[in-house]
């Protein structure tokens, strides 16, 4: 099939490969020969091992689509760029400079042009909180500032969010939550972001910021590695700040991107199939755990803990894109837990309480999870049922022991108002203890 256009994919200044657009509208991906010979190279995906042969449309098309936001966010992004929401590659050619993972699409990083625009300066010298609020207003109208000269940013998911960089007092980007004297800045001309910010949504999901901050904090305290999270103020609003786990600081102080992919990408499915319990059946528990077979045994246990924790806190929205694999050169690792929150506070507000995957072939709500569901999950995933139940009990005990510290940690976060977190902790603990009682 004739190739109409070729779009290169880069890691920094290195060409990883090319996406070919064929005359029939199909895509294919082929690694660049130089990349295959580069020391420390990595696979674009576990579905695309680094070999000379091309990878088909059925693999590369969903992989690309999963780099973009979804729903209204995608529609607004496409509208701002004047393209179809279905044309993932055309959108990514314009916004795919800083995405999830390590790949830039269409243009290489130009070290001489990397820049960070201070939000305070960008918004006419307002204080930091007011500048962040103004930024949220901007990205609310135009996601990720799409179309602005020098800004090429994208992140998956349906929830409104933004990606920025934390700039330390020395003027250099840093990895971590912003301290009082740090500044937030818009990455430009291929500069990597270091933090994700999710503004509150009091109309639809009151307390969502404290909710996710508590759940991620609790996970870290009980030994389930999770993304570092904090709370920042933005005028009259608050936002969850999540440190990017797919970034690191080099010895020279610059930011390096680490490659990752979510489980939808790792299974070659489009974002619309991230839920098993949806209009079209998507990724189920069997396939979720089979993805973990691509990991070393120790890393696969982290996946097991993440699944258990999401069930215990009633994170009914824990779909395939909420689990990720890190793909540094030399082997795959399980990414830390992220996007973890409980749906229990909104049980009476029309929020679907069913878990994203069936347990034991049944659509299950948090209060119905029982021993038979864990045993069915174990059998489906090829695990020992008794050991799985034992690990569930261990994590429940740890959640109870660490509840008070998690509450105090979230209350002490810079910008936290502190009123909602105790209620969230109580709902989570009661759900976990109820599950423990039904294990007998």
N, C-alpha and C positions, 0 to 999 in steps of 0.2 A: 504494500500500500504506500503510495507516494507520501512524503513528509512535506507538509505545508509550512511548518514553523518549528523551530527548536528553542526551548527555554532552558538556560543553564541553571543549575543549582550549585550553591557555593557553601563551603565552610571557611569563613574568613576570606582569604584571597585564593583558596584552593578550589578548583572545580571538582565537585563530587560527581556530577553526571549531567545528563541532559534529558529533559522531558520532550518527546517528539509529539507534535500534533499531526495526525494523519488526515488524509483527504476525506475519510468517512466520519471525521469528528472524534475518533478514538485517540487515546493517548498510549504512549509506551515510555519506559524509562530505561536508560542504559548508563552504566557507570563509565566515567572517563578512564581511559587506560592509565593515565598518570595517577589518578586516585587509587586505583588497584595496586599500584606499585609504591604508594606513599606509606612510609612507616607510621604506625599508629592510626591508620584509617579505621573507619567503622562502617557498619551497615546502615543504610538509610532506614531500614526496618527489618525486623526478624522475618518478615515475609519476602524481603528482597536481599538475599545474601550477596556479598560483593563478588560477583562473577561477571565475565564479559557478555553473557547472553542478555538480551533485553527482557524487561519485566512488563507484563501485559497491562492493558487498560483496567482489568478487574482488580488489580493490585494498586497501581499508582493513583487511579482516580479517587478512590475513597481515602487514601492516605493524604492526598492534598486537601480534600474537602474537610477533613478533620482538623486542619490547621485554622479554620475560619470559625467565627462565631455562628450562632444559630438563630432561627426565628426572627423576631423583630430586629435584633441586632444586625443580623446578616442583611435583611431587607434594607435597613437604613444605610448600612455600609455600601451596598451595591448602588443604592439610589444616589449617594453622595459621589460615587465614582462614575455613574452613568452607564453601568453594565448590568447584565442579568445576574440575579443571585445564584443561578445554576452554573454560571461560568467560573468555577473555582480558580482555574489557572490564571485567567485574565485578571481576576481580583487580586490574586497573590502576586502577580507581576508588579502591581502597584503598591501593595501594603506589606508584602512578605519579606521585609528586611530583618525584622526582629520578631520571630515567632516562637512557639513552644519548641524547645530543643535548640539545635545548633545550626540549622540550615537557613540560608538567605536565598531568596528566589528571584532570579532575573538579573541581579546586580551583586558583585562581590563587595565585601567591606573595603572601604578606602580609609586606611589608617590616618591619612593626612587630613581627612574631612570630619572624622568622628566628633560630635559635639553634643552638649547638653544645655538646653535652654531653661534657665531658672524660672520656676513658676511665678515667683514674686516679681521678677523683672518683666516676665511675659505679661503679667496682669497689672502693669503700671504701679508697681511698688506697694501693692496691698500687703497686709500681714500674711503670714504663711497660711493660716486657716482660711482666710477670705480668698486667697489665691487658689487654694485647692478647691474650694466651693465653686469658684468661677470656672475652674478646669472641668469639674463634674458637669456643670451646665453646658460647656462646650461639647464634651464627648457625649452628652445626652442627646444633643442635636446631630452630632456627626461622630459616630463611633471611631475611636482611636485617631481622631483628627484626620480622617481619611481625605486625601487630596491635597493636604497642606504641603508646601514645598519642603522637602527634606525629611518628612515624617513617613516612615514605612513600618507600621506596627500592626500586629494581629495576635489575637488570643482566642482560643476556642471557648464554647459555652454559651448558654442562653442568658445568663445573668449579666446586667450591665456592669462593666468594670473598666479599669484603665491600667496601663503599665507605665511606670515611671522609673527614674533612677534616684537613689539616695546619694546626695553629694555631701561629703564630710567637710569639716572646717578647713581642711587643707586643699579643698577644691577638686578632690579626686572622687570618683564613684566608689561606693563601699557596699558591702554585702551585709545586710542586717536591718533591723528596724530603725527608723529615723530617731536620732537623739534630739533634744531640744534645740541644739545649735546647728543641726544638719538642715539641708535644703532638699526639696524635691524638684526634679527637672524632667523635661521632655527629651527623650533620646532622639537625636537627629543624625541623618546621613549614615545610618548603619550602626550607630552606637548601641550597645546592649543595654536593656533595662535590667533593673535589679530587684524590683518590687512590684507586686500586683495589689491594686486597691479596689475594694468592692464597697461602694457607698450603700448606706442604709436604705431600706424600703419600708417606711412606717405604714404606708397605705395598705400594702399587701402582706408584708411579712414583718410585723413589729418585733423588735429584739433580734433580728437576724444577725447583726454584727456580734453582739455578746454571745449568741448561740454558737456560731462557728468558732469564735475565740475560745469559748469554754471547751468545746469538744476536742479541738486540736491540742489545747493545753493538757486536758485530761489524758489524751492518748499518749503524749510524750511522757507524762509522769508515770504511766503504768507500763512503759517499755515498748509501746508501739510507735516506732519512729514517725514523726509527723512534721509537716512544714511549720517553720517558726511563724507565729502570728501575733499581731498586736492591734491596737485600736488608735486611730488618729482622729482629730477633730477637723472639720471643714466648715467653718462658720457655724451655722445652727445645726449642722449635720455631723454624723460620725461615719467612719469607714473602717472596714477590716483591712489591715495591712498584712500581706503574706510575703515573706522573703522567698525569692525564687530559688528553688533547689536545683534548677538546671543552669546555674551560673556559679562561677568561682572567680576569685581574685588571683591573678598571676603574680609572680614575684616582682614584676615591674610596676604593679599597681593597676594594670588594666584589667578589664572584665573579660573573661572567657566564657563562651557558651558551651554547655554540656549537652550532648544529644540525648533525646528521649522520644518516646512515642507512647500514646495511650493505648488501652486494650482494644479499642475500636480499630485503630490503625494496625495493631499487631494481629488482628484477625481479618483484615481486609474488608471491613463493613463500613457503610456510610453512617454519619451521625444519627440518621433517622432510625437506625437499628441498635442504638445504645441501650434501650430497654428491652428486656424479654417480654414484660407485660405491657405491650403497646398495641396499636392497631395492626402492625406487622411484627411478627415475633422476631426479636433480636437475640443478643448474646445471653445465653442461659448460664447457670452455675457450672455445668459440665465444661462448657467452652471457656468460662472464666478461669477455672482451675487448670484446664489443659494448657492455657497460656503460661501458667506458672511452671509448666514442665520445661519451658525454654530457659528457666533460671537454675542456678545452682541450688541444691537442696536447702541450704541455709536461707537463701533469698526467698525460696518458695514458701517457707514458714512465715515470712513477713506478710506475704499475700494472705495466708490463712488467718493471721491475726487481724489484718485489716478487714477482711470479710466478717469475722466474728464481732469486731468492735462496731462496725457499721450496723450490724443487726442489734447489738446490745443497746446502742444509743438511739435506735429507731431512725437511722438515716435511710429512709425509704427511697431517697433519690440517688443512692449509690449505684449508678449505672456504669457501663463499660468504660466511659471516658473519665471516670473518677479513679481509675487504677492506671498506673503507668510503669513503664520499664525504662531505666537509664541504659544507654548504649555507648559507653565509652569504649575506646579501642581495647580489645582483650577480653570482653565478656559482658554479659547482661546482668544488671542489678535491679532489684525492686526499688522503685521510687518511694519516697516517704508518703504517708497518708496526707491527703488534701481534700478540699471540698467536703468536709465532714461536719454535719449538723443534724440535729434532731427535728423531725416534723411534728413532734408531740404538742408543742405550744399552739399549733394551728389546726388542731383536730376538728374544731368546730367552725373553721373558716373555709371549708370546701377544698382544702389541700389533700390530695390523694395520699392516704396512709399506707397503701400497699407497697411492699418492698419491690424494688426494680426487677429482681429475679424471683422466680418461683422457688419455693422450698418444698422438696418432696412432691413436685408436680402440681403444687397448689399455690394460688395467689394468697399471700399471707400478710396480715396486718400485725403490727408490733405486739399487741396484746394476745395474739393467738400462737406465737412461736412456742413450740413444745418439743419434747424429747424426740418424737417421731420425725420432726422436721430436721433436727440436727443429724439423726441417724441416716435419713434419706440423703441429706447433703453430703455426708461422709461417703456413703456408698457411691453417689454420683461422681464425687471427686477422687475416688480411689484412696480415701483416708480410713484410718482405723476409727470406728465410731466411739469406742470408749476413750481413746486418747483425745479425740476432738471434744467430747463432752468435758473431759478433765481440763482441757485448755480453756473452755468456756467458763468453767467455775473459777479457774485461776484469775482470769481477767475480770470477772465480776467482783471477786474479793479485792483485787487491786483497785478497781474503780471506787469501791466503798472506802477503802483506806485513804485514797488520795483525793477524795472529793473536796475536803476542806481546803487543802493546799491549792487545788485548781481554782476554787471560788476566789480565794484571796489573791491569787496571781492575776486573774482577770480583773478583779476590782482594782488592783494596783496598776493596771496598764495605763500608760499615758493616754488621756482622752476618754477613758471609760467612765460612763455615768454611774454604773454600779447597781442599778435597781432591778434588772431583769435576771442577772446571772444565778441568784439563789433559786428562783423558780425553775430555771432550765436544769440546774443541777438536781433538784428534787424529782423532776419528771424523768430525767435520764436514769437516776438511781432506782426509782420505783420500777421502771421498765426492766432494767437489768436484773433486779432482785426477783421480779415476777417470772422472768425467763428461767432464772436459777431454780425457783420453786418448782417449775414445771419440768425440770430435768429429771426429777426423781421418778 
